[in-house]
Amino acid sequence: MAEAHSVYIHAAAALGPCLDTTDAERVVLTADPPPAELRELTRKVVGAPLRQASHLIELAAIASQLCLKRLPWPAPENTAVYIGTGLAEVRKTHAVFYQVMPPGPGMASPFDFINAANNMAAFYVAKLGNFRARNLTVTQEEFSFERALQLALADLRAGGFHQALVGGVDENSQPRANHLRRFPLRDNQVMGEGSGWLYLGTRREQARGELLGLRQGARGADAASLLADAVRVWRQGGESVVLLPGFRLEPDETVRLAGALPGLETRDYLAHCGCFHTAAAFGLGTLLDHAAPQPTLVLHLNRDSAGALMLVALRLFASTDSASARVTP
């Protein structure tokens, strides 16, 4: 059997609900963010407006293009695309139902109907990147991005592809009460949206980090044990360890996890993007807003509504070992 390839991270990008694309632009959210108008930012990043594109498509297009622009080389056309989304086209789907059901006009707008297809965001990402390889849209509630990442990792390690663009994207909708029928949140949790992307490859040169693996804990599994085992397996020497807690972890649980693993640093990326199914993609995408001063083991941990756990592990390389950061469009 052929040896499995290591998988490296060559670029990343994240778009938050306040049009933020870099660390300097991130905003701490204290309430649900107002609806974002993305047309101008789309034109700036993509180079032209995407006529008739939905809000979700724009979220995906902007962040994926930023990720590709931060690559140290042009992305080849045989780059595979994997997108995770928990709810996909919430707004356009609602618009279609409103148009076809009484008292609506009885006929849907053609562009609303087309954009309501859940794989249209993936189509636009591939088209804008000029990619002609595998293109998959994955949905599995809170683990939608993680499952997309898991598929990409398996394909790259098996040698099916040598590079992949992997992202997570979800949009919010108003009013909050209606959105929470699809996506339950606590009263003190911000209803967010956003898009995050990683460009992965099997060559080490100019990599910013390495994707180490994913591990799942069954319903009722102990989060501290899962984290401790990940640190034992993947930590090298005395490198620092950072935990990104997902939105299904209770705040007091995060405090207990930090206390159970001495030296563990936690980062609240959700303060900048709010809660949505693929918020993990935003959190991981923001890690490369800055070059890492030292090697860092990063662990993202979340729980789904059934109580299962999912952990993503990656290593950030020190800035002297990686390509220079590219954080501007």
TIPA-225230 format. One record per residue: residue number from 1; residue in one letter; x, y, z of N, C-alpha, C in turn. Coordinates in steps of 0.05 Angstrom, whole numbers, plus 5000, padded with zeros to 4 digits. Layout:
<atoms>
(atom NUM "A" (X Y Z) (X Y Z) (X Y Z)),
...
</atoms>
This chain:
<atoms>
(atom 1 "M" (5017 4976 5000) (5000 5000 5000) (5018 5025 5000)),
(atom 2 "A" (5011 5044 4983) (5026 5069 4982) (5024 5084 5008)),
(atom 3 "E" (5047 5098 5014) (5047 5114 5039) (5029 5138 5036)),
(atom 4 "A" (5014 5144 5057) (4995 5167 5056) (5011 5193 5055)),
(atom 5 "H" (5001 5212 5039) (5014 5238 5037) (5008 5255 5062)),
(atom 6 "S" (5027 5271 5070) (5021 5293 5089) (5006 5315 5074)),
(atom 7 "V" (4990 5329 5089) (4973 5350 5077) (4979 5377 5090)),
(atom 8 "Y" (4986 5396 5073) (4995 5422 5083) (4976 5444 5076)),
(atom 9 "I" (4977 5466 5092) (4960 5489 5088) (4977 5511 5075)),
(atom 10 "H" (4968 5520 5051) (4984 5540 5037) (4972 5568 5038)),
(atom 11 "A" (4946 5569 5043) (4933 5596 5045) (4907 5592 5059)),
(atom 12 "A" (4897 5614 5070) (4871 5614 5084) (4858 5641 5083)),
(atom 13 "A" (4832 5642 5086) (4818 5668 5087) (4791 5663 5101)),
(atom 14 "A" (4782 5685 5113) (4756 5684 5126) (4742 5711 5123)),
(atom 15 "L" (4716 5709 5117) (4699 5733 5115) (4678 5732 5137)),
(atom 16 "G" (4677 5754 5153) (4658 5755 5174) (4633 5771 5167)),
(atom 17 "P" (4614 5773 5185) (4588 5786 5179) (4590 5816 5177)),
(atom 18 "C" (4612 5828 5184) (4615 5858 5182) (4634 5865 5160)),
(atom 19 "L" (4635 5849 5139) (4653 5854 5115) (4682 5852 5122)),
(atom 20 "D" (4689 5840 5145) (4716 5838 5154) (4730 5814 5140)),
(atom 21 "T" (4754 5820 5130) (4770 5799 5116) (4798 5796 5128)),
(atom 22 "T" (4806 5813 5147) (4832 5812 5160) (4829 5816 5189)),
(atom 23 "D" (4850 5810 5204) (4849 5813 5233) (4844 5842 5241)),
(atom 24 "A" (4855 5860 5226) (4851 5889 5233) (4822 5898 5229)),
(atom 25 "E" (4807 5883 5213) (4779 5891 5208) (4759 5876 5225)),
(atom 26 "R" (4767 5856 5241) (4748 5841 5256) (4735 5858 5277)),
(atom 27 "V" (4709 5853 5281) (4693 5868 5299) (4681 5850 5320)),
(atom 28 "V" (4682 5858 5346) (4669 5843 5367) (4639 5847 5366)),
(atom 29 "L" (4624 5826 5363) (4595 5828 5361) (4582 5827 5388)),
(atom 30 "T" (4565 5846 5393) (4549 5846 5418) (4520 5841 5414)),
(atom 31 "A" (4512 5839 5388) (4484 5833 5381) (4485 5821 5353)),
(atom 32 "D" (4462 5811 5344) (4460 5800 5317) (4469 5822 5297)),
(atom 33 "P" (4487 5816 5279) (4496 5837 5260) (4474 5843 5240)),
(atom 34 "P" (4473 5868 5231) (4453 5876 5211) (4459 5862 5184)),
(atom 35 "P" (4440 5859 5167) (4445 5847 5141) (4467 5861 5126)),
(atom 36 "A" (4486 5845 5116) (4509 5857 5102) (4504 5859 5072)),
(atom 37 "E" (4512 5881 5060) (4511 5885 5031) (4538 5879 5020)),
(atom 38 "L" (4540 5858 5003) (4566 5848 4994) (4572 5855 4965)),
(atom 39 "R" (4555 5869 4952) (4559 5874 4923) (4586 5888 4918)),
(atom 40 "E" (4592 5910 4932) (4616 5925 4927) (4641 5909 4934)),
(atom 41 "L" (4640 5895 4956) (4663 5878 4964) (4667 5855 4943)),
(atom 42 "T" (4645 5844 4933) (4647 5824 4912) (4661 5835 4888)),
(atom 43 "R" (4653 5859 4879) (4665 5871 4856) (4695 5876 4861)),
(atom 44 "K" (4702 5885 4885) (4730 5891 4891) (4747 5866 4891)),
(atom 45 "V" (4738 5845 4903) (4754 5821 4906) (4753 5804 4880)),
(atom 46 "V" (4730 5800 4869) (4727 5782 4846) (4736 5797 4820)),
(atom 47 "G" (4733 5823 4820) (4740 5838 4796) (4717 5847 4779)),
(atom 48 "A" (4694 5836 4785) (4669 5844 4771) (4646 5836 4788)),
(atom 49 "P" (4623 5849 4786) (4600 5841 4801) (4589 5814 4791)),
(atom 50 "L" (4578 5799 4810) (4566 5773 4802) (4536 5778 4799)),
(atom 51 "R" (4527 5784 4776) (4499 5791 4771) (4481 5768 4779)),
(atom 52 "Q" (4461 5775 4794) (4440 5756 4802) (4450 5735 4822)),
(atom 53 "A" (4475 5737 4831) (4485 5718 4851) (4472 5723 4878)),
(atom 54 "S" (4467 5702 4893) (4454 5705 4919) (4475 5714 4940)),
(atom 55 "H" (4464 5721 4964) (4481 5729 4986) (4500 5706 4994)),
(atom 56 "L" (4490 5682 4995) (4507 5659 5002) (4529 5655 4982)),
(atom 57 "I" (4523 5658 4956) (4543 5655 4935) (4565 5676 4938)),
(atom 58 "E" (4556 5701 4945) (4576 5722 4948) (4594 5717 4972)),
(atom 59 "L" (4583 5707 4994) (4599 5699 5017) (4621 5679 5009)),
(atom 60 "A" (4613 5659 4994) (4631 5638 4985) (4652 5649 4965)),
(atom 61 "A" (4642 5665 4946) (4660 5675 4925) (4681 5694 4936)),
(atom 62 "I" (4674 5712 4954) (4693 5731 4965) (4715 5717 4980)),
(atom 63 "A" (4708 5701 4999) (4728 5688 5016) (4745 5668 5001)),
(atom 64 "S" (4733 5653 4983) (4749 5633 4967) (4768 5648 4949)),
(atom 65 "Q" (4760 5670 4937) (4778 5685 4920) (4801 5698 4936)),
(atom 66 "L" (4795 5708 4960) (4816 5718 4977) (4836 5697 4984)),
(atom 67 "C" (4826 5673 4990) (4844 5651 4996) (4863 5645 4972)),
(atom 68 "L" (4852 5644 4948) (4868 5638 4924) (4888 5661 4919)),
(atom 69 "K" (4880 5686 4924) (4898 5708 4920) (4922 5708 4939)),
(atom 70 "R" (4919 5694 4962) (4940 5693 4981) (4959 5669 4977)),
(atom 71 "L" (4954 5654 4956) (4972 5632 4949) (4998 5643 4938)),
(atom 72 "P" (5020 5630 4943) (5046 5639 4931) (5049 5631 4902)),
(atom 73 "W" (5029 5618 4890) (5030 5610 4862) (5002 5608 4852)),
(atom 74 "P" (4998 5609 4826) (4971 5606 4815) (4960 5578 4820)),
(atom 75 "A" (4935 5576 4829) (4923 5550 4834) (4918 5535 4808)),
(atom 76 "P" (4927 5510 4806) (4922 5495 4781) (4893 5488 4777)),
(atom 77 "E" (4885 5482 4752) (4857 5477 4747) (4848 5450 4758)),
(atom 78 "N" (4866 5432 4765) (4858 5407 4777) (4856 5408 4807)),
(atom 79 "T" (4850 5432 4818) (4844 5435 4846) (4816 5426 4852)),
(atom 80 "A" (4813 5408 4871) (4787 5398 4879) (4774 5418 4898)),
(atom 81 "V" (4747 5420 4897) (4732 5439 4914) (4713 5423 4932)),
(atom 82 "Y" (4714 5430 4958) (4697 5417 4978) (4684 5440 4994)),
(atom 83 "I" (4658 5441 4995) (4644 5462 5011) (4626 5448 5031)),
(atom 84 "G" (4628 5458 5056) (4609 5450 5076) (4589 5472 5082)),
(atom 85 "T" (4564 5465 5085) (4544 5485 5092) (4522 5472 5108)),
(atom 86 "G" (4514 5484 5130) (4493 5473 5146) (4465 5478 5136)),
(atom 87 "L" (4459 5502 5127) (4433 5509 5118) (4431 5517 5088)),
(atom 88 "A" (4454 5523 5076) (4456 5530 5048) (4439 5555 5043)),
(atom 89 "E" (4423 5554 5021) (4409 5578 5012) (4383 5583 5027)),
(atom 90 "V" (4386 5595 5051) (4363 5600 5068) (4345 5622 5055)),
(atom 91 "R" (4357 5644 5047) (4342 5667 5038) (4329 5662 5011)),
(atom 92 "K" (4343 5650 4992) (4332 5645 4966) (4311 5623 4967)),
(atom 93 "T" (4315 5603 4984) (4295 5582 4987) (4269 5594 4998)),
(atom 94 "H" (4272 5612 5018) (4248 5625 5029) (4234 5642 5008)),
(atom 95 "A" (4250 5656 4991) (4239 5672 4970) (4223 5656 4950)),
(atom 96 "V" (4234 5632 4943) (4220 5615 4924) (4193 5606 4935)),
(atom 97 "F" (4193 5596 4960) (4168 5587 4972) (4148 5610 4974)),
(atom 98 "Y" (4157 5634 4981) (4139 5656 4983) (4127 5663 4956)),
(atom 99 "Q" (4142 5659 4935) (4131 5666 4908) (4112 5644 4898)),
(atom 100 "V" (4117 5619 4904) (4100 5598 4892) (4076 5590 4909)),
(atom 101 "M" (4077 5597 4935) (4055 5590 4952) (4036 5613 4956)),
(atom 102 "P" (4010 5608 4959) (3991 5630 4964) (3999 5646 4989)),
(atom 103 "P" (3997 5672 4989) (3984 5689 4968) (4004 5700 4947)),
(atom 104 "G" (4026 5686 4943) (4046 5695 4924) (4036 5694 4895)),
(atom 105 "P" (4052 5703 4876) (4044 5704 4848) (4041 5677 4835)),
(atom 106 "G" (4052 5656 4848) (4049 5629 4837) (4071 5620 4819)),
(atom 107 "M" (4090 5637 4813) (4113 5630 4796) (4138 5642 4808)),
(atom 108 "A" (4159 5626 4810) (4184 5636 4822) (4201 5651 4801)),
(atom 109 "S" (4216 5671 4811) (4235 5684 4794) (4256 5664 4785)),
(atom 110 "P" (4263 5664 4759) (4283 5644 4749) (4309 5644 4764)),
(atom 111 "F" (4319 5668 4771) (4345 5669 4785) (4342 5660 4814)),
(atom 112 "D" (4320 5667 4826) (4316 5657 4854) (4314 5626 4853)),
(atom 113 "F" (4301 5615 4834) (4298 5586 4832) (4325 5573 4828)),
(atom 114 "I" (4341 5584 4810) (4367 5572 4804) (4386 5574 4828)),
(atom 115 "N" (4386 5598 4841) (4404 5602 4864) (4396 5586 4888)),
(atom 116 "A" (4371 5578 4889) (4362 5562 4912) (4374 5534 4913)),
(atom 117 "A" (4386 5525 4890) (4400 5500 4890) (4424 5501 4908)),
(atom 118 "N" (4427 5480 4925) (4447 5481 4946) (4476 5479 4937)),
(atom 119 "N" (4480 5471 4912) (4507 5469 4902) (4516 5492 4885)),
(atom 120 "M" (4500 5513 4883) (4507 5536 4866) (4531 5551 4876)),
(atom 121 "A" (4535 5553 4903) (4559 5566 4914) (4584 5551 4905)),
(atom 122 "A" (4583 5525 4906) (4606 5509 4897) (4612 5513 4868)),
(atom 123 "F" (4591 5515 4852) (4594 5520 4823) (4608 5547 4818)),
(atom 124 "Y" (4600 5568 4832) (4613 5594 4829) (4642 5593 4838)),
(atom 125 "V" (4648 5580 4860) (4675 5578 4870) (4693 5565 4849)),
(atom 126 "A" (4684 5543 4838) (4699 5529 4818) (4702 5545 4792)),
(atom 127 "K" (4681 5558 4784) (4682 5574 4759) (4701 5598 4762)),
(atom 128 "L" (4700 5612 4785) (4718 5634 4789) (4747 5626 4792)),
(atom 129 "G" (4751 5602 4802) (4778 5592 4805) (4788 5577 4780)),
(atom 130 "N" (4771 5574 4760) (4777 5559 4735) (4785 5530 4742)),
(atom 131 "F" (4770 5518 4760) (4776 5491 4769) (4759 5471 4754)),
(atom 132 "R" (4771 5448 4747) (4756 5427 4732) (4759 5400 4745)),
(atom 133 "A" (4763 5399 4770) (4766 5373 4785) (4741 5368 4801)),
(atom 134 "R" (4743 5351 4821) (4720 5344 4838) (4708 5369 4851)),
(atom 135 "N" (4682 5369 4853) (4668 5392 4866) (4645 5381 4882)),
(atom 136 "L" (4648 5382 4909) (4628 5370 4927) (4617 5391 4946)),
(atom 137 "T" (4591 5389 4951) (4577 5404 4972) (4568 5384 4993)),
(atom 138 "V" (4576 5390 5019) (4571 5371 5041) (4555 5386 5062)),
(atom 139 "T" (4534 5372 5072) (4519 5384 5094) (4515 5363 5116)),
(atom 140 "Q" (4522 5369 5140) (4518 5352 5163) (4516 5369 5189)),
(atom 141 "E" (4497 5388 5188) (4492 5405 5210) (4517 5418 5221)),
(atom 142 "E" (4522 5415 5248) (4545 5428 5260) (4572 5419 5250)),
(atom 143 "F" (4573 5395 5238) (4598 5384 5228) (4601 5386 5197)),
(atom 144 "S" (4586 5403 5185) (4586 5405 5156) (4614 5412 5145)),
(atom 145 "F" (4627 5432 5156) (4654 5439 5146) (4673 5416 5153)),
(atom 146 "E" (4671 5405 5177) (4690 5384 5185) (4688 5360 5167)),
(atom 147 "R" (4664 5353 5159) (4661 5330 5141) (4672 5337 5113)),
(atom 148 "A" (4669 5361 5103) (4681 5369 5078) (4712 5367 5080)),
(atom 149 "L" (4722 5377 5103) (4751 5376 5107) (4761 5347 5109)),
(atom 150 "Q" (4745 5330 5122) (4753 5302 5124) (4754 5288 5097)),
(atom 151 "L" (4735 5294 5080) (4735 5283 5053) (4760 5292 5037)),
(atom 152 "A" (4766 5318 5039) (4789 5329 5025) (4814 5317 5035)),
(atom 153 "L" (4817 5314 5061) (4841 5303 5073) (4845 5274 5063)),
(atom 154 "A" (4823 5258 5063) (4825 5230 5054) (4834 5229 5025)),
(atom 155 "D" (4822 5246 5008) (4829 5246 4979) (4858 5254 4975)),
(atom 156 "L" (4867 5274 4989) (4895 5283 4986) (4915 5262 4996)),
(atom 157 "R" (4909 5250 5019) (4927 5230 5030) (4928 5205 5012)),
(atom 158 "A" (4906 5199 4998) (4905 5176 4981) (4918 5182 4953)),
(atom 159 "G" (4924 5207 4948) (4936 5214 4922) (4917 5219 4900)),
(atom 160 "G" (4891 5220 4906) (4871 5225 4886) (4874 5252 4874)),
(atom 161 "F" (4881 5272 4891) (4887 5299 4882) (4911 5308 4897)),
(atom 162 "H" (4924 5329 4887) (4947 5341 4901) (4942 5368 4913)),
(atom 163 "Q" (4919 5379 4908) (4911 5404 4920) (4881 5406 4921)),
(atom 164 "A" (4871 5420 4942) (4843 5423 4946) (4836 5450 4959)),
(atom 165 "L" (4814 5461 4952) (4803 5485 4964) (4779 5477 4981)),
(atom 166 "V" (4781 5481 5007) (4760 5471 5025) (4748 5494 5041)),
(atom 167 "G" (4722 5496 5041) (4710 5519 5055) (4684 5511 5069)),
(atom 168 "G" (4675 5530 5085) (4650 5528 5099) (4636 5555 5096)),
(atom 169 "V" (4609 5554 5090) (4595 5579 5087) (4566 5576 5096)),
(atom 170 "D" (4556 5595 5111) (4528 5596 5119) (4519 5624 5122)),
(atom 171 "E" (4494 5629 5116) (4483 5656 5119) (4461 5656 5141)),
(atom 172 "N" (4457 5680 5152) (4435 5682 5172) (4410 5693 5157)),
(atom 173 "S" (4389 5696 5171) (4364 5707 5160) (4348 5721 5182)),
(atom 174 "Q" (4332 5738 5173) (4315 5754 5192) (4286 5747 5188)),
(atom 175 "P" (4269 5749 5209) (4277 5756 5236) (4290 5733 5251)),
(atom 176 "R" (4303 5739 5273) (4317 5719 5289) (4300 5695 5296)),
(atom 177 "A" (4275 5701 5305) (4257 5679 5314) (4253 5659 5292)),
(atom 178 "N" (4250 5668 5267) (4247 5649 5245) (4272 5633 5240)),
(atom 179 "H" (4295 5646 5241) (4321 5632 5236) (4326 5611 5257)),
(atom 180 "L" (4318 5617 5282) (4323 5598 5304) (4305 5573 5302)),
(atom 181 "R" (4285 5574 5286) (4269 5550 5281) (4286 5529 5267)),
(atom 182 "R" (4305 5538 5251) (4322 5520 5236) (4348 5515 5251)),
(atom 183 "F" (4355 5533 5269) (4382 5533 5281) (4381 5543 5309)),
(atom 184 "P" (4375 5526 5329) (4371 5535 5357) (4397 5547 5369)),
(atom 185 "L" (4393 5569 5382) (4415 5582 5397) (4405 5591 5424)),
(atom 186 "R" (4424 5595 5442) (4417 5607 5468) (4411 5636 5464)),
(atom 187 "D" (4397 5648 5483) (4390 5676 5481) (4415 5694 5480)),
(atom 188 "N" (4437 5685 5493) (4461 5702 5494) (4480 5696 5471)),
(atom 189 "Q" (4472 5680 5452) (4489 5674 5429) (4481 5691 5405)),
(atom 190 "V" (4501 5702 5392) (4497 5719 5368) (4492 5702 5344)),
(atom 191 "M" (4471 5709 5329) (4465 5695 5304) (4483 5706 5282)),
(atom 192 "G" (4503 5691 5274) (4523 5701 5256) (4521 5689 5228)),
(atom 193 "E" (4541 5695 5212) (4544 5684 5185) (4573 5688 5177)),
(atom 194 "G" (4581 5675 5156) (4608 5679 5146) (4618 5657 5128)),
(atom 195 "S" (4643 5659 5121) (4655 5640 5102) (4685 5638 5109)),
(atom 196 "G" (4695 5613 5110) (4723 5608 5115) (4734 5587 5096)),
(atom 197 "W" (4760 5590 5088) (4771 5573 5068) (4800 5566 5074)),
(atom 198 "L" (4808 5542 5067) (4836 5532 5069) (4844 5521 5042)),
(atom 199 "Y" (4868 5528 5033) (4878 5516 5008) (4899 5496 5017)),
(atom 200 "L" (4894 5471 5010) (4910 5448 5020) (4926 5436 4996)),
(atom 201 "G" (4949 5425 5003) (4965 5411 4982) (4984 5391 4995)),
(atom 202 "T" (4996 5375 4979) (5013 5353 4989) (5043 5360 4988)),
(atom 203 "R" (5050 5384 4979) (5078 5392 4979) (5083 5410 5003)),
(atom 204 "R" (5107 5408 5014) (5114 5422 5038) (5124 5451 5033)),
(atom 205 "E" (5135 5455 5009) (5147 5481 5003) (5128 5504 5006)),
(atom 206 "Q" (5136 5525 5021) (5121 5549 5025) (5094 5545 5040)),
(atom 207 "A" (5092 5523 5054) (5067 5518 5069) (5066 5535 5094)),
(atom 208 "R" (5042 5543 5102) (5038 5558 5126) (5033 5540 5150)),
(atom 209 "G" (5025 5516 5145) (5019 5497 5167) (5013 5470 5156)),
(atom 210 "E" (5004 5452 5173) (4998 5424 5165) (4971 5416 5178)),
(atom 211 "L" (4954 5404 5161) (4929 5393 5172) (4935 5365 5182)),
(atom 212 "L" (4932 5361 5208) (4941 5336 5221) (4920 5315 5220)),
(atom 213 "G" (4895 5322 5225) (4874 5302 5224) (4849 5311 5239)),
(atom 214 "L" (4829 5294 5238) (4803 5298 5252) (4797 5274 5268)),
(atom 215 "R" (4784 5278 5291) (4776 5256 5308) (4748 5262 5319)),
(atom 216 "Q" (4732 5241 5320) (4704 5244 5329) (4701 5229 5355)),
(atom 217 "G" (4687 5241 5374) (4679 5228 5399) (4650 5222 5398)),
(atom 218 "A" (4642 5198 5406) (4614 5190 5406) (4598 5206 5426)),
(atom 219 "R" (4572 5204 5423) (4554 5218 5441) (4560 5212 5470)),
(atom 220 "G" (4564 5233 5486) (4571 5229 5514) (4600 5226 5519)),
(atom 221 "A" (4617 5227 5498) (4646 5224 5502) (4657 5248 5518)),
(atom 222 "D" (4678 5243 5532) (4690 5264 5549) (4708 5282 5533)),
(atom 223 "A" (4701 5308 5532) (4716 5327 5516) (4745 5330 5525)),
(atom 224 "A" (4749 5330 5551) (4776 5333 5562) (4794 5310 5554)),
(atom 225 "S" (4783 5286 5554) (4799 5262 5545) (4806 5264 5516)),
(atom 226 "L" (4787 5273 5500) (4792 5275 5471) (4814 5296 5466)),
(atom 227 "L" (4813 5318 5480) (4833 5339 5476) (4860 5329 5486)),
(atom 228 "A" (4861 5316 5509) (4886 5307 5521) (4899 5287 5502)),
(atom 229 "D" (4883 5269 5490) (4894 5249 5472) (4905 5262 5447)),
(atom 230 "A" (4892 5283 5437) (4901 5297 5413) (4928 5311 5419)),
(atom 231 "V" (4930 5323 5442) (4955 5336 5450) (4978 5315 5452)),
(atom 232 "R" (4971 5292 5463) (4992 5271 5466) (5001 5261 5439)),
(atom 233 "V" (4983 5258 5420) (4990 5247 5394) (5004 5268 5376)),
(atom 234 "W" (4995 5293 5376) (5004 5312 5356) (5023 5333 5366)),
(atom 235 "R" (5025 5338 5392) (5043 5359 5401) (5072 5351 5398)),
(atom 236 "Q" (5088 5370 5388) (5116 5365 5384) (5132 5383 5403)),
(atom 237 "G" (5148 5370 5420) (5164 5385 5439) (5147 5402 5457)),
(atom 238 "G" (5156 5427 5461) (5142 5445 5479) (5125 5465 5464)),
(atom 239 "E" (5116 5459 5440) (5101 5478 5424) (5075 5486 5439)),
(atom 240 "S" (5067 5511 5434) (5043 5521 5447) (5018 5507 5435)),
(atom 241 "V" (4997 5506 5451) (4972 5493 5443) (4949 5513 5446)),
(atom 242 "V" (4934 5516 5424) (4911 5534 5424) (4886 5519 5419)),
(atom 243 "L" (4865 5524 5435) (4839 5512 5431) (4820 5533 5420)),
(atom 244 "L" (4806 5526 5399) (4784 5542 5388) (4758 5527 5395)),
(atom 245 "P" (4744 5537 5415) (4719 5524 5423) (4696 5531 5405)),
(atom 246 "G" (4681 5510 5395) (4658 5515 5378) (4634 5524 5394)),
(atom 247 "F" (4613 5533 5379) (4591 5546 5392) (4572 5527 5407)),
(atom 248 "R" (4575 5501 5404) (4559 5482 5420) (4573 5475 5446)),
(atom 249 "L" (4597 5485 5452) (4609 5481 5478) (4599 5503 5497)),
(atom 250 "E" (4591 5495 5520) (4582 5515 5540) (4606 5530 5550)),
(atom 251 "P" (4602 5556 5557) (4624 5572 5566) (4639 5560 5591)),
(atom 252 "D" (4623 5550 5610) (4636 5538 5633) (4652 5513 5626)),
(atom 253 "E" (4643 5499 5606) (4657 5475 5597) (4684 5483 5585)),
(atom 254 "T" (4685 5505 5570) (4710 5514 5559) (4730 5521 5581)),
(atom 255 "V" (4720 5534 5602) (4737 5541 5625) (4748 5516 5638)),
(atom 256 "R" (4731 5495 5641) (4741 5470 5653) (4762 5457 5635)),
(atom 257 "L" (4758 5458 5609) (4777 5445 5591) (4804 5459 5593)),
(atom 258 "A" (4803 5486 5594) (4828 5501 5596) (4843 5494 5623)),
(atom 259 "G" (4827 5491 5644) (4839 5484 5670) (4850 5456 5671)),
(atom 260 "A" (4838 5438 5655) (4847 5410 5656) (4873 5405 5640)),
(atom 261 "L" (4879 5423 5622) (4904 5421 5606) (4921 5445 5610)),
(atom 262 "P" (4940 5444 5629) (4957 5467 5635) (4971 5478 5610)),
(atom 263 "G" (4971 5504 5608) (4985 5517 5585) (4968 5519 5561)),
(atom 264 "L" (4943 5509 5561) (4925 5511 5539) (4914 5539 5536)),
(atom 265 "E" (4917 5551 5513) (4906 5578 5507) (4880 5575 5492)),
(atom 266 "T" (4859 5589 5499) (4834 5589 5485) (4830 5615 5470)),
(atom 267 "R" (4818 5614 5447) (4812 5638 5431) (4783 5638 5423)),
(atom 268 "D" (4769 5659 5429) (4741 5662 5424) (4736 5674 5396)),
(atom 269 "Y" (4739 5659 5375) (4735 5670 5348) (4706 5676 5343)),
(atom 270 "L" (4687 5663 5358) (4659 5668 5354) (4651 5696 5361)),
(atom 271 "A" (4667 5710 5377) (4661 5738 5383) (4661 5755 5358)),
(atom 272 "H" (4675 5746 5337) (4678 5761 5312) (4659 5752 5290)),
(atom 273 "C" (4648 5728 5292) (4631 5719 5270) (4603 5710 5279)),
(atom 274 "G" (4599 5706 5305) (4573 5696 5314) (4571 5666 5310)),
(atom 275 "C" (4548 5655 5314) (4544 5626 5312) (4530 5618 5286)),
(atom 276 "F" (4541 5599 5272) (4528 5587 5249) (4541 5559 5245)),
(atom 277 "H" (4528 5543 5230) (4536 5515 5228) (4566 5511 5220)),
(atom 278 "T" (4576 5528 5202) (4603 5524 5193) (4622 5546 5204)),
(atom 279 "A" (4616 5556 5228) (4633 5576 5241) (4662 5566 5244)),
(atom 280 "A" (4666 5540 5246) (4693 5528 5249) (4710 5537 5225)),
(atom 281 "A" (4698 5538 5201) (4714 5546 5178) (4724 5575 5181)),
(atom 282 "F" (4707 5593 5192) (4716 5620 5197) (4738 5620 5218)),
(atom 283 "G" (4734 5605 5240) (4755 5605 5261) (4781 5595 5251)),
(atom 284 "L" (4782 5574 5236) (4807 5563 5225) (4818 5581 5204)),
(atom 285 "G" (4801 5593 5188) (4810 5611 5167) (4824 5636 5178)),
(atom 286 "T" (4816 5646 5201) (4828 5670 5213) (4856 5665 5224)),
(atom 287 "L" (4863 5640 5228) (4889 5634 5241) (4913 5645 5225)),
(atom 288 "L" (4910 5647 5199) (4932 5656 5183) (4930 5686 5176)),
(atom 289 "D" (4912 5700 5190) (4913 5729 5188) (4940 5740 5196)),
(atom 290 "H" (4953 5726 5214) (4980 5733 5223) (4999 5710 5218)),
(atom 291 "A" (5024 5715 5213) (5044 5694 5212) (5049 5685 5241)),
(atom 292 "A" (5051 5659 5245) (5056 5648 5271) (5084 5654 5280)),
(atom 293 "P" (5089 5665 5305) (5116 5670 5314) (5130 5644 5322)),
(atom 294 "Q" (5116 5623 5327) (5128 5598 5335) (5109 5575 5327)),
(atom 295 "P" (5119 5551 5325) (5102 5528 5318) (5079 5526 5338)),
(atom 296 "T" (5055 5522 5329) (5032 5521 5347) (5013 5499 5338)),
(atom 297 "L" (5006 5482 5358) (4985 5462 5353) (4958 5474 5359)),
(atom 298 "V" (4941 5473 5339) (4914 5485 5341) (4893 5463 5340)),
(atom 299 "L" (4875 5464 5359) (4854 5444 5361) (4827 5458 5361)),
(atom 300 "H" (4810 5452 5342) (4783 5462 5343) (4764 5440 5352)),
(atom 301 "L" (4747 5446 5371) (4729 5426 5383) (4701 5436 5383)),
(atom 302 "N" (4683 5420 5374) (4654 5427 5374) (4638 5402 5380)),
(atom 303 "R" (4613 5407 5386) (4594 5386 5392) (4569 5390 5374)),
(atom 304 "D" (4557 5369 5365) (4532 5372 5349) (4508 5370 5368)),
(atom 305 "S" (4484 5373 5356) (4460 5374 5372) (4454 5347 5385)),
(atom 306 "A" (4466 5325 5374) (4462 5299 5386) (4481 5292 5408)),
(atom 307 "G" (4501 5310 5412) (4520 5306 5434) (4547 5294 5425)),
(atom 308 "A" (4551 5288 5400) (4576 5278 5390) (4597 5301 5389)),
(atom 309 "L" (4622 5294 5391) (4644 5313 5389) (4659 5310 5363)),
(atom 310 "M" (4671 5332 5354) (4688 5332 5330) (4712 5350 5335)),
(atom 311 "L" (4736 5339 5331) (4760 5354 5336) (4776 5356 5310)),
(atom 312 "V" (4786 5380 5303) (4803 5384 5281) (4830 5393 5292)),
(atom 313 "A" (4852 5381 5282) (4879 5388 5291) (4896 5397 5268)),
(atom 314 "L" (4909 5419 5272) (4929 5429 5252) (4952 5442 5266)),
(atom 315 "R" (4974 5444 5252) (4998 5456 5263) (5005 5481 5246)),
(atom 316 "L" (5008 5504 5259) (5018 5528 5246) (5048 5528 5247)),
(atom 317 "F" (5061 5532 5225) (5090 5534 5224) (5100 5562 5233)),
(atom 318 "A" (5123 5563 5244) (5135 5589 5251) (5139 5606 5226)),
(atom 319 "S" (5137 5632 5229) (5138 5649 5205) (5164 5646 5190)),
(atom 320 "T" (5186 5638 5203) (5211 5634 5189) (5211 5609 5172)),
(atom 321 "D" (5191 5591 5176) (5189 5566 5161) (5168 5567 5140)),
(atom 322 "S" (5153 5589 5138) (5130 5589 5120) (5132 5613 5101)),
(atom 323 "A" (5114 5613 5082) (5112 5635 5064) (5103 5660 5079)),
(atom 324 "S" (5109 5683 5068) (5101 5708 5080) (5071 5710 5080)),
(atom 325 "A" (5060 5723 5101) (5031 5725 5103) (5021 5744 5081)),
(atom 326 "R" (4998 5737 5070) (4985 5754 5051) (4957 5758 5061)),
(atom 327 "V" (4952 5782 5071) (4926 5787 5085) (4909 5808 5071)),
(atom 328 "T" (4918 5818 5048) (4902 5838 5035) (4890 5827 5009)),
(atom 329 "P" (4867 5836 5001) (4855 5827 4976) (4874 5831 4952)),
</atoms>
